[in-house]
């Protein structure tokens, strides 16, 4: 595929801000998305494991992880919208072609994701309190996990196919005969897929440490307080983080050794080195902390470092894509035609940073504190003021929408 | 060699890719509009509950909210990106045009969406766990953020029909594309009907309430909301239609099926009658009947509305400059966009496309039908099924004609000139017109739509469609 062809596939409308902004936002939001996906997968797996145990601690963990998985799917979907948006902005020739060539699977993705999510809810409705009753309908959860892995596989294939423009014509028109069915998944890299899936073990281990710290922070006399459960969680979380990390790194090594020729540079690149260091640091950090894990806010630090490591991994993944397409196909994602639009650019960043920051800061703080409080939680005056400002910002945003809109309409 | 940026084509012979997009979009409208209406309704109920000290209203919020977690926040949150995915494979340049003009608007909507998803969990699970003022504040935040998502998507939907201001073509700018009469008419219309959907779907939850007095109260609240919004929505529909481009009006009169208006009137009447009946006899409301009414709204209200919206913007798919067949149809100096028609006229479709195999670039006697198939995929299949089923089957427009020369004359008269209402300008050169005609003639030979050969009254200056229309 010639560079001129790839250029022709770009949208002629250009982009409303410098492409590097979309590149960076794509990396950051993809990291958040994959973190939610990995927590969801890990939480589902722990729920399934606990579903076949009689031990009280395992039953309690399974119940908590079932709720975690339910919310994590929501969060993964919501957060996944952003990188899906940004990839279309600067990599449209690659993303759209890859999707069209496997169109039936793209449509199947929607159906299977709905199926996986509903199966998770079906399991929840059959097991509203796993601590109090034995497990019913475990096959729903198995089905959910399988379907989630299948939709992950579809996304994986679409991401790999977009890196191989030299094969697109062969897939679309084998032997020169057009096949518009979109029924094939054409290219995949099992070791790459395994790396991201196995990494969910490490991420979930770090998540469990945060969960444990959250339980430790509850008010004295909270009905759910149980020191033996908190003590039981620690080795489980540490071992899970370590095992997940080791397995993911093993899969990652296979991935690096099996990269196609045009991507082989990546295995010895600084990007790969940085990702490796970040992951090793994240996995070993909780063990280095030792007893400090139980003091102050240190219990949350491993997951925070894990999130940073995922951002580094996301940046390395992006570098693999950006540099491969530039070096092998002459496609520079940063030279996209610019049709600068200040209003929509500024409105987004103000909405994101100010409105989103205030409102989500308020909501998440209330949710956090309410969960740690015995009885009814009443926010402090300062937090309440933050909520009032959040409401005001929402009203101001809506007023500006209509004010600007009516002005433009009447102009 | 210059290229036009046409992507590979996905063609689904069973029902056509267009209908798959339509199906996903239609169910998403039900899920998402219900959620937005419910978010505002919840804010009202929470306010009433705390003002009158009626905790049972909070219980209803919790029940309806739990229902919506699956109905809107599982099914709706997946079918939303699902529309992106389906349009990506069915109409990549259509969705690309929207994405590239409105990426920041979608990103802004995403901020509201994140708040909405956090809010729905909190409004459900924090009932009784936070003080009343805090829960009410969360309800208000949830309602406003949810409505914020609608405010944003409406401007993009309006742009699909036509840019808000004509200056957009010459000056560009997000504001000129986003805001216009159609934006506000559509916003008002959808705001009304979202409450109708909230009331209809809410019946599924209210119908299961055991306490008779409480069921009466909730049922009547929903019925009043439903009746008022259905009537207001019906009136606003006139405003909405008045804000459509002139071509849409002509298309509405000539191309929409006769049952379209009737279907909407009947659906609205049945919905109004349903609410009136449940207001008078709340005991009538059961989850099963409310579910049936939800299906009525979906099949007889939303499906015709969504398919009409798709038809009315023909031959364009976005912004009155991207044709349904993905070709850039006109210059947009404001964004530096050039029409691709001159290049296609100069080089032909086959030589201008990226995704055409070498052996099909040039038409020969041997490959004419196969080149025609390739051309039909590119230029026709987005709106016309190439099989006997699905959206507007192509074979149905040629009356079973098997005469290649006659079909070629028709194609060159009706499409190459670009003078046919509702149809894109398709600048086929002589060889390509022959190839496409060969394919269509071959299709007519095998199509059960026309078991007997018939001749179409083809006019050499055929600026009008053939008479055997499927619509």
Interface residues (C-beta under 8 A of the other chain):
Chain A: X1 X4 X5 X8 X9 X10 X11 X12 X13 X14 X15 X16 X17 X22 X25 X71 X74 X75 X77 X78 X79 X80 X81 X82 X84 X85 X86 X88 X89 X92 X93 X95 X96 X97 X99 X100 X101 X103 X104 X106 X107 X109 X110 X113 X114 X117 X118 X121 X168 X169 X172 X173 X176 X177 X178 X180 X181 X182 X337 X339 X341 X343 X344 X345 X347 X348 X351 X352 X355 X356 X359 X360 X362 X363 X364 X366 X367 X370 X373 X376 X377 X378 X379 X384 X387 X388 X390 X391 X394 X395 X397 X398 X401 X404 X405 X408 X409 X411
Chain B: X1 X2 X3 X4 X5 X7 X8 X9 X10 X11 X12 X17 X20 X24 X70 X73 X74 X75 X77 X78 X79 X80 X81 X82 X84 X85 X86 X88 X89 X90 X92 X93 X95 X96 X97 X99 X100 X101 X102 X103 X104 X105 X106 X107 X108 X110 X111 X113 X114 X115 X117 X118 X119 X121 X122 X126 X128 X129 X130 X131 X133 X134 X137 X138 X140 X141 X144 X145 X147 X148 X151 X164 X165 X172 X173 X174 X175 X176 X178 X179 X180 X181 X183 X184 X328 X332 X335 X336 X337 X338 X354 X355 X356 X357 X358 X359 X360 X370 X373 X374 X377 X381
